[in-house]
Amino acid sequence: MKRGRDFYQHLLFLALPILFQNLITTSLGMIDTFMVGSLGEAPLAAVSQANILVFIIQLVIFGLQSGSSVLISQYWGRGDTDSINRVMGIGFLLAGGLSALFAAALFFFPYPIIGLLTDNQELIPLAAGYARIVGPSYLFNSLTGVYTGAYRSMEDPKLGLGIYAASMCTNTFLNWVLIFGHLGAPALGVQGAAAATLTARILEFVIMVTHAAFHKRFRLKPALLFQPDREMAARFFRYATPVVINEAMWGLGTSMYKVILGHMADSTHILAARAIAGNIEDICIVAVMAIANTSAIIIGREIGAGRKSSVFGVAAALDTLSFLCGGVIGVLLVLSAHTWLPAVVYPLFHLTEASASIATLILTFAGCLMPFRSFDTTNTVGVLRGGGDIRMAAIIDVSAMWLVSIPLAAFFALVLRLDVTWVYIAVTIEQFVKSTLGILRFRSGAWIHDITRAGA
């Protein structure tokens, strides 16, 4: 941890804009949940289930962004802006294409798709109406995400902060107008929330295009964006594809927990509680995600600049800092879950006594696991990926979930018909397995790779 003042100042310079951007995005989810929750538990649970699909496509986009960032941060360390243009072009093509397919599926087949996620007939019509409108928003969001992610990898995270701050303000205002019918607008309820999200995503895209047209620090070069050479395409697929698969499998796995919860007895109470607890938990991990994303930038830059001798010590400091940060956050979360959250926050969402009790249980598990989750996130997303150890990072992140915890959670909930506590015991096992594998890989030192060199 004795890295000197300059190290921590640079860490804060990169991490704080990312932290605030994550906080804005997460707060927006919390505001959406609050406004939809005021309509009742059924609309809240319906939006929660519909957002499983949104969550998956977001993670695929995040995977493309992260895969691009692994390359971009190392090319930035080398000062190779032409290669950065080529990487961004591939990212735009893949993210835009996948999100367009996703939007089309939700628009034409919302009921069959939502029916796969829950068998609750009260929730399916509400969730399908929301999903059909919100799906196209992620075409715009995916392209913006690739662009802002590239700038973040080039040590300019303030762009994303500005774009998503404007998006949050727009979305919040339109939620108020369209959900409840203010300023003469019709009260659209759940569909109003979806329309507000779509409008905010379009605004993000417009700001991105304007920035690209006038910004001089880094110029987009259409000839390179739309015609990346074969070598770059092969390199992108070699290093970005495992990240995309990793994020997609992790997102699908996380969603499987929600699907399991959606097929349990009293699923409306459980899903409403999970929606509230999940938003609170997301706010608690914004600092952890900022450290993880910053770690990937720093590690990639150090390797790209040829300073491999310092990488292991820097990575150890970042992993340790993340674990300690998670410990502090976890203690505060557990204390809050048993003191002021039930008295102050839960009533705002009109949670029943049963739902409030489940939410407290979920947050207690989340707080106890926070140090390990923090380490896992920074070590996998930041250190191993930033070091070019893409495949092993994916194996560690996905194997514990799919081979251990999801089968256990399904067995406990759907076969033995045990209560929701046992689902979160399965999640606990997942985090401990990940931490063990992650420590072993980190200590081996085999994760340090320069993936921008010829032949890599």
C-alpha positions as CSV (number, residue, x, y, z in Angstrom):
1,M,0.0,0.0,0.0
2,K,3.0,2.3,0.3
3,R,2.8,3.6,-3.3
4,G,3.4,7.3,-2.7
5,R,1.2,10.4,-3.0
6,D,1.3,10.6,-6.8
7,F,-0.1,7.1,-7.2
8,Y,-3.1,7.8,-5.1
9,Q,-3.7,11.2,-6.5
10,H,-3.8,9.7,-10.0
11,L,-6.0,6.9,-8.8
12,L,-8.5,9.5,-7.4
13,F,-8.3,11.6,-10.6
14,L,-9.4,8.6,-12.6
15,A,-11.7,6.9,-10.1
16,L,-13.8,9.8,-8.9
17,P,-15.4,10.6,-12.3
18,I,-16.1,6.9,-12.8
19,L,-17.5,6.7,-9.3
20,F,-19.9,9.6,-9.8
21,Q,-20.9,8.2,-13.2
22,N,-21.7,4.9,-11.7
23,L,-23.5,6.7,-8.9
24,I,-25.6,8.6,-11.4
25,T,-26.5,5.5,-13.3
26,T,-27.4,3.5,-10.2
27,S,-29.3,6.4,-8.7
28,L,-31.4,6.6,-11.8
29,G,-32.3,2.9,-11.3
30,M,-33.2,3.8,-7.7
31,I,-35.4,6.7,-8.9
32,D,-37.1,4.5,-11.4
33,T,-37.7,1.8,-8.8
34,F,-39.1,4.5,-6.4
35,M,-41.5,6.0,-8.9
36,V,-42.7,2.6,-10.3
37,G,-42.9,1.2,-6.7
38,S,-45.3,3.9,-5.8
39,L,-47.8,2.3,-8.3
40,G,-47.7,-0.9,-6.2
41,E,-45.8,-4.1,-5.7
42,A,-47.1,-5.8,-8.9
43,P,-45.7,-3.0,-11.3
44,L,-42.5,-3.0,-9.3
45,A,-42.1,-6.8,-9.6
46,A,-43.0,-6.7,-13.3
47,V,-40.4,-4.0,-14.2
48,S,-37.8,-6.0,-12.1
49,Q,-38.5,-9.1,-14.3
50,A,-38.5,-7.2,-17.5
51,N,-35.1,-5.6,-16.6
52,I,-33.6,-9.1,-16.4
53,L,-33.4,-8.9,-20.2
54,V,-32.1,-5.4,-20.2
55,F,-29.5,-6.4,-17.6
56,I,-28.3,-9.2,-19.9
57,I,-27.9,-7.0,-23.0
58,Q,-26.2,-4.3,-20.9
59,L,-23.7,-6.8,-19.7
60,V,-23.0,-7.9,-23.3
61,I,-22.4,-4.3,-24.2
62,F,-20.2,-3.9,-21.1
63,G,-18.3,-7.0,-22.2
64,L,-17.7,-5.4,-25.6
65,Q,-16.7,-2.1,-23.9
66,S,-14.4,-4.0,-21.4
67,G,-12.9,-6.1,-24.2
68,S,-12.2,-2.9,-26.2
69,S,-10.8,-1.2,-23.1
70,V,-8.2,-4.0,-22.5
71,L,-6.8,-3.2,-26.0
72,I,-7.4,0.6,-25.9
73,S,-5.6,1.1,-22.5
74,Q,-2.5,-0.7,-23.7
75,Y,-2.5,1.1,-27.1
76,W,-2.9,4.4,-25.2
77,G,0.2,3.5,-23.2
78,R,2.0,3.1,-26.6
79,G,0.5,6.3,-28.1
80,D,-1.1,4.4,-31.0
81,T,-4.3,6.3,-31.8
82,D,-4.8,4.7,-35.2
83,S,-5.2,1.3,-33.5
84,I,-7.6,2.8,-31.0
85,N,-9.8,4.0,-33.9
86,R,-9.8,0.5,-35.4
87,V,-10.8,-1.1,-32.0
88,M,-13.6,1.4,-31.5
89,G,-15.0,0.7,-35.0
90,I,-15.3,-3.0,-34.3
91,G,-16.9,-2.2,-30.9
92,F,-19.5,0.1,-32.6
93,L,-20.4,-2.6,-35.2
94,L,-20.8,-5.5,-32.7
95,A,-22.5,-3.5,-29.9
96,G,-24.9,-1.8,-32.4
97,G,-25.8,-5.1,-34.2
98,L,-26.4,-7.1,-31.0
99,S,-28.5,-4.5,-29.4
100,A,-30.6,-4.0,-32.6
101,L,-31.4,-7.8,-32.6
102,F,-32.3,-7.6,-28.9
103,A,-34.6,-4.6,-29.5
104,A,-36.3,-6.4,-32.4
105,A,-36.9,-9.5,-30.4
106,L,-38.5,-7.6,-27.5
107,F,-40.6,-5.5,-29.9
108,F,-42.1,-8.4,-31.9
109,F,-42.2,-11.2,-29.2
110,P,-42.5,-9.5,-25.7
111,Y,-45.1,-11.9,-24.2
112,P,-43.3,-15.2,-25.1
113,I,-40.0,-13.8,-23.9
114,I,-41.3,-12.5,-20.6
115,G,-43.2,-15.8,-20.1
116,L,-39.8,-17.5,-19.9
117,L,-38.9,-15.4,-16.9
118,T,-42.0,-15.7,-14.7
119,D,-45.2,-17.7,-14.7
120,N,-47.0,-15.0,-12.6
121,Q,-49.9,-14.1,-14.9
122,E,-50.4,-10.8,-13.1
123,L,-46.9,-9.6,-14.0
124,I,-46.5,-10.8,-17.6
125,P,-48.7,-8.1,-19.3
126,L,-47.1,-5.3,-17.3
127,A,-43.6,-6.5,-18.0
128,A,-44.2,-7.2,-21.7
129,G,-45.5,-3.6,-22.2
130,Y,-42.5,-2.2,-20.5
131,A,-39.9,-4.4,-22.4
132,R,-41.4,-3.6,-25.8
133,I,-40.8,0.1,-25.4
134,V,-37.5,0.1,-23.5
135,G,-35.7,-2.5,-25.7
136,P,-34.8,0.0,-28.5
137,S,-33.2,2.3,-26.0
138,Y,-30.2,0.1,-25.7
139,L,-29.3,0.5,-29.4
140,F,-28.4,4.1,-28.6
141,N,-27.0,3.2,-25.2
142,S,-24.7,0.6,-26.6
143,L,-23.0,3.0,-29.1
144,T,-22.6,5.7,-26.4
145,G,-21.2,3.1,-24.1
146,V,-18.4,2.1,-26.5
147,Y,-17.5,5.7,-27.1
148,T,-17.4,6.8,-23.4
149,G,-15.6,3.5,-22.5
150,A,-12.9,4.3,-25.0
151,Y,-12.4,7.8,-23.6
152,R,-12.3,6.3,-20.1
153,S,-9.5,3.9,-21.2
154,M,-7.6,7.0,-22.6
155,E,-7.7,8.4,-19.0
156,D,-10.6,10.8,-19.7
157,P,-13.5,9.5,-17.6
158,K,-15.2,12.9,-17.3
159,L,-16.9,12.6,-20.6
160,G,-19.1,9.7,-19.4
161,L,-19.9,11.6,-16.2
162,G,-21.2,14.5,-18.2
163,I,-23.3,12.5,-20.7
164,Y,-24.9,10.3,-18.0
165,A,-25.6,13.2,-15.7
166,A,-27.7,14.8,-18.5
167,S,-29.4,11.5,-19.2
168,M,-30.3,11.0,-15.5
169,C,-31.9,14.5,-15.2
170,T,-33.9,13.9,-18.4
171,N,-35.0,10.4,-17.4
172,T,-36.0,11.5,-13.9
173,F,-38.0,14.5,-15.2
174,L,-39.8,12.4,-17.9
175,N,-40.5,9.7,-15.3
176,W,-42.3,12.2,-13.2
177,V,-44.3,13.5,-16.2
178,L,-45.1,10.2,-18.0
179,I,-45.6,7.8,-15.1
180,F,-48.0,10.0,-13.1
181,G,-49.4,12.2,-15.9
182,H,-48.1,15.6,-14.9
183,L,-48.0,18.8,-17.1
184,G,-51.0,17.6,-19.0
185,A,-49.4,14.4,-20.2
186,P,-51.3,11.1,-19.9
187,A,-50.5,8.9,-16.9
188,L,-48.8,5.9,-18.6
189,G,-47.6,4.1,-15.5
190,V,-45.0,1.4,-16.3
191,Q,-45.0,2.2,-20.0
192,G,-44.3,5.9,-19.1
193,A,-41.1,4.7,-17.3
194,A,-40.1,2.9,-20.4
195,A,-40.7,5.9,-22.7
196,A,-38.7,8.1,-20.4
197,T,-35.8,5.7,-20.5
198,L,-35.9,5.6,-24.4
199,T,-35.9,9.4,-24.6
200,A,-32.9,9.7,-22.3
201,R,-30.9,7.1,-24.2
202,I,-31.5,9.0,-27.5
203,L,-30.3,12.2,-25.8
204,E,-27.1,10.4,-24.7
205,F,-26.5,9.4,-28.3
206,V,-27.0,12.9,-29.6
207,I,-24.5,14.3,-27.1
208,M,-22.0,11.7,-28.1
209,V,-22.3,12.5,-31.8
210,T,-21.9,16.2,-31.1
211,H,-18.8,15.6,-28.9
212,A,-17.3,13.4,-31.6
213,A,-17.8,16.1,-34.2
214,F,-16.1,18.9,-32.3
215,H,-13.7,17.4,-29.8
216,K,-10.0,17.8,-30.7
217,R,-8.1,15.7,-28.1
218,F,-8.9,12.5,-30.0
219,R,-10.2,12.4,-33.5
220,L,-12.4,9.7,-34.9
221,K,-11.1,8.6,-38.3
222,P,-13.9,7.1,-40.4
223,A,-11.5,5.3,-42.7
224,L,-10.1,3.4,-39.7
225,L,-13.4,3.1,-37.9
226,F,-15.2,1.4,-40.8
227,Q,-12.3,-0.5,-42.2
228,P,-10.3,-2.2,-39.4
229,D,-7.6,-4.4,-40.8
230,R,-7.8,-8.2,-40.5
231,E,-5.0,-8.3,-37.9
232,M,-6.9,-5.9,-35.6
233,A,-10.2,-7.8,-36.1
234,A,-8.5,-11.1,-35.2
235,R,-6.9,-9.5,-32.1
236,F,-10.2,-7.9,-31.0
237,F,-12.0,-11.2,-31.3
238,R,-9.2,-13.0,-29.5
239,Y,-9.3,-10.7,-26.5
240,A,-12.8,-9.2,-26.5
241,T,-14.8,-12.3,-27.2
242,P,-13.9,-14.0,-23.9
243,V,-14.9,-10.8,-22.1
244,V,-18.2,-10.7,-23.9
245,I,-18.9,-14.4,-23.1
246,N,-17.8,-13.8,-19.5
247,E,-20.2,-10.9,-19.1
248,A,-23.0,-12.6,-20.9
249,M,-22.6,-15.8,-18.8
250,W,-22.3,-13.8,-15.6
251,G,-25.3,-11.7,-16.5
252,L,-27.3,-14.8,-17.5
253,G,-26.3,-16.5,-14.3
254,T,-27.3,-13.5,-12.1
255,S,-30.6,-13.4,-14.0
256,M,-31.0,-17.1,-13.3
257,Y,-31.1,-16.3,-9.6
258,K,-34.0,-13.9,-10.3
259,V,-35.7,-16.5,-12.5
260,I,-35.4,-19.0,-9.6
261,L,-36.9,-16.4,-7.2
262,G,-39.7,-15.7,-9.8
263,H,-40.7,-19.4,-9.7
264,M,-40.8,-19.6,-5.9
265,A,-44.0,-19.4,-3.8
266,D,-44.9,-15.8,-3.0
267,S,-42.8,-14.6,-5.8
268,T,-44.4,-11.1,-5.9
269,H,-43.1,-10.3,-2.4
270,I,-39.7,-11.8,-3.1
271,L,-39.2,-10.0,-6.4
272,A,-40.4,-6.6,-4.9
273,A,-37.9,-7.1,-2.1
274,R,-35.2,-8.0,-4.5
275,A,-35.8,-4.9,-6.6
276,I,-35.4,-2.6,-3.6
277,A,-32.4,-4.5,-2.1
278,G,-30.7,-4.7,-5.5
279,N,-30.9,-1.0,-6.0
280,I,-29.5,-0.3,-2.5
281,E,-26.7,-2.9,-3.1
282,D,-25.9,-1.3,-6.5
283,I,-25.4,2.1,-4.8
284,C,-23.1,0.5,-2.2
285,I,-20.7,-0.9,-4.9
286,V,-20.2,2.2,-7.0
287,A,-16.9,2.8,-5.2
288,V,-15.8,-0.8,-5.8
289,M,-16.7,-0.6,-9.5
290,A,-14.8,2.6,-9.8
291,I,-11.6,1.0,-8.3
292,A,-12.1,-2.0,-10.6
293,N,-12.5,0.1,-13.8
294,T,-9.6,2.3,-12.8
295,S,-7.4,-0.7,-12.1
296,A,-8.0,-2.0,-15.7
297,I,-6.9,1.4,-17.1
298,I,-3.8,1.6,-14.9
299,I,-2.7,-2.0,-15.4
300,G,-3.2,-1.8,-19.1
301,R,-1.3,1.5,-19.4
302,E,1.6,0.2,-17.4
303,I,2.0,-2.9,-19.5
304,G,1.5,-1.0,-22.8
305,A,4.2,1.5,-21.8
306,G,6.6,-1.4,-21.1
307,R,6.7,-1.0,-17.3
308,K,6.0,-4.7,-16.5
309,S,8.4,-4.7,-13.5
310,S,6.0,-2.4,-11.5
311,V,2.7,-4.1,-12.5
312,F,2.5,-6.8,-9.8
313,G,3.0,-4.3,-6.9
314,V,0.5,-1.9,-8.3
315,A,-2.0,-4.6,-8.8
316,A,-1.5,-5.9,-5.2
317,A,-2.2,-2.4,-3.9
318,L,-5.4,-2.1,-5.9
319,D,-6.7,-5.5,-4.8
320,T,-5.9,-4.7,-1.2
321,L,-7.5,-1.3,-1.4
322,S,-10.7,-2.8,-2.9
323,F,-11.0,-5.4,-0.2
324,L,-10.6,-2.8,2.6
325,C,-13.1,-0.5,0.9
326,G,-15.6,-3.4,0.6
327,G,-15.1,-4.2,4.3
328,V,-16.1,-0.7,5.3
329,I,-19.1,-0.6,2.9
330,G,-20.2,-4.0,4.1
331,V,-20.3,-3.1,7.8
332,L,-22.3,0.1,7.0
333,L,-24.7,-1.9,4.8
334,V,-25.4,-4.5,7.5
335,L,-25.9,-1.8,10.2
336,S,-28.2,0.2,7.9
337,A,-30.3,-2.9,6.9
338,H,-31.1,-3.4,10.6
339,T,-31.7,0.2,11.7
340,W,-32.8,3.1,9.4
341,L,-33.5,1.4,6.1
342,P,-36.6,-0.5,7.3
343,A,-37.9,2.6,9.1
344,V,-37.1,5.3,6.4
345,V,-36.6,3.7,3.0
346,Y,-38.9,0.7,2.8
347,P,-42.0,2.7,3.5
348,L,-41.2,4.9,0.6
349,F,-41.7,1.9,-1.7
350,H,-44.8,0.7,0.1
351,L,-43.3,-2.7,0.9
352,T,-45.4,-5.1,2.8
353,E,-44.1,-6.5,6.1
354,A,-43.2,-9.8,4.3
355,S,-41.3,-8.0,1.5
356,A,-39.5,-5.7,4.0
357,S,-38.3,-8.8,6.0
358,I,-36.9,-10.4,2.8
359,A,-35.2,-7.2,1.7
360,T,-33.4,-7.0,5.1
361,L,-32.3,-10.6,4.7
362,I,-30.9,-9.9,1.2
363,L,-29.0,-6.8,2.3
364,T,-27.5,-8.6,5.3
365,F,-26.0,-11.3,3.0
366,A,-24.8,-8.6,0.6
367,G,-23.1,-6.7,3.4
368,C,-21.3,-9.7,4.8
369,L,-20.1,-10.7,1.3
370,M,-19.0,-7.2,0.3
371,P,-15.3,-7.4,1.1
372,F,-15.0,-10.6,-1.0
373,R,-17.2,-9.3,-3.8
374,S,-15.0,-6.2,-3.9
375,F,-11.8,-8.2,-4.2
376,D,-13.3,-10.5,-6.8
377,T,-14.5,-7.5,-8.9
378,T,-11.2,-5.6,-8.9
379,N,-9.1,-8.7,-9.3
380,T,-11.1,-10.1,-12.2
381,V,-12.4,-6.9,-14.0
382,G,-9.4,-4.7,-13.2
383,V,-6.2,-6.7,-12.7
384,L,-6.6,-9.9,-14.7
385,R,-8.3,-8.3,-17.6
386,G,-6.1,-5.2,-17.6
387,G,-3.1,-7.6,-17.6
388,G,-4.5,-9.4,-20.7
389,D,-5.3,-12.6,-18.8
390,I,-8.8,-12.6,-20.3
391,R,-9.6,-16.3,-20.5
392,M,-8.6,-17.2,-16.9
393,A,-10.5,-14.1,-15.6
394,A,-13.6,-15.5,-17.4
395,I,-13.1,-19.0,-16.1
396,I,-12.8,-17.7,-12.5
397,D,-15.8,-15.4,-12.8
398,V,-18.2,-17.9,-14.4
399,S,-17.3,-21.4,-13.2
400,A,-18.2,-20.9,-9.5
401,M,-21.6,-19.5,-10.5
402,W,-22.7,-22.1,-13.1
403,L,-21.0,-25.2,-11.6
404,V,-21.8,-24.6,-8.0
405,S,-24.1,-21.8,-6.9
406,I,-26.9,-21.9,-9.5
407,P,-27.4,-25.7,-9.3
408,L,-27.5,-25.3,-5.5
409,A,-29.9,-22.4,-5.6
410,A,-32.3,-24.2,-8.0
411,F,-32.1,-27.4,-5.9
412,F,-32.8,-25.6,-2.6
413,A,-35.6,-23.4,-4.0
414,L,-37.4,-25.5,-6.6
415,V,-36.7,-29.1,-5.5
416,L,-36.6,-28.9,-1.7
417,R,-38.9,-25.9,-1.6
418,L,-36.8,-24.2,1.0
419,D,-37.2,-20.4,1.7
420,V,-35.2,-17.6,0.1
421,T,-32.4,-17.7,2.7
422,W,-31.0,-20.8,1.0
423,V,-30.8,-19.1,-2.4
424,Y,-28.5,-16.5,-0.8
425,I,-26.5,-19.2,1.0
426,A,-25.7,-20.5,-2.5
427,V,-24.6,-17.0,-3.6
428,T,-22.3,-16.9,-0.6
429,I,-20.6,-20.1,-1.7
430,E,-20.0,-18.6,-5.1
431,Q,-18.1,-15.6,-3.7
432,F,-15.8,-17.7,-1.6
433,V,-14.9,-20.0,-4.5
434,K,-14.2,-17.0,-6.7
435,S,-11.9,-15.4,-4.1
436,T,-9.9,-18.6,-3.6
437,L,-9.3,-19.1,-7.4
438,G,-8.6,-15.4,-7.9
439,I,-5.9,-15.3,-5.2
440,L,-4.2,-18.3,-6.6
441,R,-4.1,-16.9,-10.1
442,F,-2.9,-13.5,-8.9
443,R,0.0,-14.9,-6.9
444,S,1.2,-17.0,-9.8
445,G,2.0,-13.8,-11.8
446,A,1.0,-15.6,-15.0
447,W,-1.6,-12.9,-15.8
448,I,0.8,-10.2,-17.1
449,H,0.6,-10.1,-20.9
450,D,1.3,-7.4,-23.5
451,I,-1.5,-8.1,-26.0
452,T,-0.6,-5.2,-28.4
453,R,2.7,-6.5,-29.5
454,A,3.1,-8.1,-33.0
455,G,2.0,-11.7,-32.9
456,A,0.0,-11.4,-29.7
